[in-house]
Amino acid sequence: MNLAHFDLPAYLTRARQVLLTPDEAAAAPRLPEPPSGALRVGVDLGTAYLVVVVLDQDCRPLAGEFQFAQVARDGLVVDFFGAVEIVKGMKQRLERRIGRELTRAATGFPPGVPRAEVRATANVVEAAGMVCTGMVDEPTAANHVLGLQNGVIVDVGGGTTGIAVIEDGQVVYTADEPTGGTHFSLVIAGALDIPFDQAERRKIDPDEQPALFPLVRPVMEKVGSIVSRHVRRFGPPRLVLVGGSAAFPGMAAVIEEYTGIPTEVTPEPMFVTPLGIAVHNQFQET
């Protein structure tokens, strides 16, 4: 399933409007009335951010929440109890906002993660009080939203870069390798001799990004190298970047220069994969 019937930029803008930080969510008003019909819920345990998304039965965004949290690393859950507590808190605030209990959710994983580790991600969802109804690799989830027919989705997350080659609307190849936004922050911290947390804040500050670009360009080129190595034999017509790290200004230009393949960044790239995970979720009935 994909969202081809929606105007993608408008859809992602709407999603960003309802996806809030915990502080914003605590003060957010409730929906005028609880949504009727089925719900789709997605939980994305990223290396840098944990995201929970709630869609209505037509896959329109109802509510969501995101929080910086280092509970996973390269697709592996490294702080199980911390992840469960964060998801529980998000679940409770979302239930208050929409006036419905959330009982089922899907989750995602980077391609190539061992099956036992994928199950650990599902266990987080279930320990937080929801039945895990589906697990999907992250680039495939992203294509539930993008509906790409031919090309490559590159999901540049916090810890890894995931790749999905799409031909005739079908995923024909996936891969995943370490390198992502965390590496941006590590390079910035080392070059400027500052703590990692401070580097993370400066990395996402638009006023700081132009000065930081020369520092992180080699990491972007590493992403380009990974992509080029995996997709060369397919000869794709274009690359579409998603994931929070793809939002760093200049990312698409560097990848295109390195690979020689036309490259674009989708609007609101951080939320494409979590939305796709929610689309993958089986319906939660009333």
C-alpha positions in Angstrom: 0.0 0.0 0.0 1.2 3.6 -0.7 -0.3 7.1 -0.4 -0.3 7.9 -4.1 -3.8 9.4 -3.7 -2.4 12.2 -1.5 -0.5 15.3 -2.5 2.9 14.3 -0.9 4.2 17.8 0.1 0.9 18.7 1.7 0.6 15.3 3.4 4.1 15.6 4.9 3.4 19.2 6.0 0.2 18.0 7.8 2.2 15.2 9.4 4.8 17.7 10.7 2.0 19.9 12.2 0.7 17.0 14.4 4.0 15.4 15.3 5.1 17.1 18.5 7.9 17.0 21.0 7.0 15.7 24.5 6.7 19.2 25.9 4.5 20.3 23.0 2.4 17.2 23.4 1.8 17.7 27.1 0.2 21.1 26.3 -1.5 20.1 23.1 -5.4 20.2 23.1 -7.4 17.1 22.6 -9.1 16.4 19.3 -12.6 17.8 19.3 -13.9 14.2 19.3 -12.3 10.7 19.2 -11.7 9.4 15.7 -14.0 6.7 14.5 -13.0 3.7 12.5 -9.7 1.9 12.4 -6.3 3.4 13.4 -2.8 2.7 12.1 0.1 3.2 14.6 3.8 3.1 13.9 6.7 3.1 16.3 10.2 3.9 14.9 13.1 3.3 17.3 15.8 5.3 15.6 19.4 5.7 16.7 18.8 9.4 17.4 15.0 9.8 17.6 12.1 7.7 18.8 8.9 8.5 16.8 5.3 7.3 17.3 2.7 8.1 14.6 -1.1 7.6 14.6 -3.0 7.7 11.4 -6.7 7.4 10.8 -8.3 4.6 8.7 -7.6 6.6 5.5 -3.9 7.0 6.5 -4.3 10.7 7.3 -2.1 11.9 10.2 -4.0 12.4 13.5 -1.2 12.8 16.0 2.4 11.8 16.8 5.3 12.5 18.9 9.1 12.4 18.6 11.9 12.6 21.1 15.7 12.5 21.0 16.7 9.2 22.6 19.7 7.0 22.3 18.0 3.7 23.1 19.0 2.0 19.8 22.2 1.9 17.9 22.5 0.8 14.3 19.1 -0.9 14.5 19.9 -2.7 17.7 18.0 -1.9 21.0 20.7 -1.1 23.6 18.5 0.3 26.3 15.4 -1.9 26.4 13.8 -0.5 29.6 14.6 3.1 28.6 12.9 2.6 25.2 9.8 1.0 26.8 9.4 3.9 29.2 9.6 6.5 26.5 7.1 4.6 24.3 4.8 4.2 27.2 4.9 8.0 27.9 4.3 8.8 24.2 1.4 6.3 24.1 -0.3 7.9 27.1 0.0 11.4 25.8 -1.2 10.4 22.4 -4.2 8.6 23.9 -5.1 11.7 25.8 -4.8 13.8 22.6 -7.0 11.6 20.4 -9.4 10.1 23.0 -8.7 6.5 22.0 -6.6 3.7 23.5 -3.8 2.5 21.3 -3.6 -1.2 21.3 -1.7 -2.2 18.1 1.3 -0.9 16.4 3.9 -1.8 13.7 7.6 -1.1 14.0 10.6 -0.9 11.6 14.2 -2.0 11.3 17.2 -1.3 9.1 17.7 -3.9 6.4 20.2 -6.6 7.4 19.5 -6.5 11.1 19.6 -10.1 12.6 16.1 -11.5 13.2 16.7 -11.8 17.0 17.4 -8.1 17.2 14.4 -7.2 15.0 12.3 -9.2 17.6 13.8 -7.1 20.4 12.3 -4.0 18.7 8.9 -5.7 18.6 9.3 -6.6 22.3 9.6 -2.9 23.1 6.3 -2.2 21.4 4.6 -5.0 23.3 6.2 -4.1 26.7 4.8 -0.6 26.2 1.3 -2.1 26.0 0.6 -2.6 22.3 0.4 -5.8 20.2 3.1 -5.6 17.5 1.1 -6.4 14.3 3.9 -6.0 11.8 7.6 -5.3 11.2 9.0 -3.7 8.0 12.4 -2.7 6.9 12.8 1.1 6.9 13.4 1.9 3.2 10.4 -0.3 2.3 8.3 1.6 4.9 9.4 4.9 3.4 8.1 3.7 0.0 4.7 3.2 1.5 4.6 7.0 1.6 6.6 7.9 -1.4 5.2 5.4 -3.9 8.4 5.5 -5.9 8.1 3.3 -9.1 11.7 3.3 -10.2 14.7 4.6 -8.3 16.4 4.3 -5.0 15.3 5.3 -1.5 18.2 6.2 0.7 17.3 6.4 4.4 20.1 8.3 6.2 19.3 7.8 9.8 21.2 8.4 13.0 23.4 5.4 12.9 23.0 3.7 9.5 22.2 4.4 5.8 19.5 2.1 4.5 19.0 1.5 0.8 16.1 0.2 -1.2 16.2 -0.2 -5.0 12.7 0.1 -6.5 11.8 -1.3 -9.9 8.2 -1.2 -11.2 7.1 -0.2 -7.7 8.6 -3.3 -6.0 11.6 -3.4 -3.7 14.2 -5.6 -5.5 17.2 -5.0 -3.3 18.0 -3.7 0.2 21.2 -2.9 2.1 22.2 -1.1 5.2 25.6 0.1 6.4 26.9 2.2 9.4 27.2 5.9 8.7 24.6 8.5 9.5 23.7 11.6 11.6 25.6 10.3 14.7 28.7 10.3 12.6 28.1 14.0 11.7 27.9 14.8 15.4 31.0 12.8 16.3 33.0 14.6 13.6 31.7 18.0 14.8 32.5 17.2 18.4 36.0 16.1 17.5 36.8 19.0 15.2 35.5 21.6 17.6 36.5 19.9 20.9 33.0 20.1 22.3 30.7 17.5 24.0 28.6 15.2 21.8 25.3 16.7 23.0 26.5 20.2 22.1 27.6 19.0 18.7 24.2 17.4 18.2 22.4 20.7 19.0 24.7 22.7 16.7 24.2 20.2 13.9 20.5 20.9 13.7 20.8 24.6 14.2 20.2 26.3 10.7 22.4 29.2 11.7 25.3 26.8 12.5 25.0 24.5 9.5 26.8 26.6 6.8 30.0 26.7 9.0 29.7 23.0 9.8 29.2 21.9 6.2 33.0 21.5 5.5 33.4 19.3 8.6 30.5 16.9 7.7 31.1 16.8 3.9 33.4 13.8 4.2 30.6 11.9 6.0 28.2 12.8 3.2 30.7 11.5 0.7 30.9 8.3 2.7 27.2 8.0 2.4 27.6 8.6 -1.4 30.2 5.9 -1.5 27.9 3.4 0.2 25.1 4.2 -2.1 27.2 4.1 -5.3 28.6 0.7 -4.4 25.2 -0.9 -3.8 23.2 0.6 -6.7 25.8 0.9 -9.5 24.6 -2.3 -11.2 21.0 -1.3 -11.2 21.5 2.0 -13.1 18.7 3.8 -11.2 17.2 7.0 -12.7 17.2 8.9 -9.4 17.8 8.8 -5.6 15.4 10.0 -3.0 16.8 10.8 0.4 14.8 10.4 3.6 15.8 10.3 7.3 16.6 13.1 9.6 20.2 13.4 8.5 19.1 14.0 4.9 17.8 17.4 6.0 21.3 18.8 6.4 21.7 21.5 3.7 23.9 20.4 0.8 23.4 16.7 1.4 21.6 15.9 -1.9 24.1 17.9 -3.9 27.1 16.0 -2.4 25.4 12.6 -3.0 24.5 13.6 -6.6 28.0 14.8 -7.2 29.5 11.6 -5.8 27.2 9.1 -7.5 26.4 11.0 -10.7 22.7 10.1 -10.1 20.0 12.8 -9.8 19.3 13.2 -6.1 16.5 14.9 -4.2 15.5 15.2 -0.5 11.8 14.6 0.2 10.0 17.2 2.4 10.1 16.5 6.1 12.6 13.6 5.6 12.7 12.7 9.3 9.1 11.6 9.3 8.7 9.7 6.1 9.8 6.3 7.5 7.8 6.5 10.7 4.7 7.4 8.6 5.4 4.4 6.4 5.7 2.1 9.4 2.2 3.3 10.5 0.8 2.7 7.0 2.2 -0.9 7.3 0.3 -1.4 10.5 -2.8 -3.6 10.3 -5.9 -1.8 11.3 -6.7 -1.2 14.9 -10.5 -1.5 15.0 -12.8 0.6 17.2 
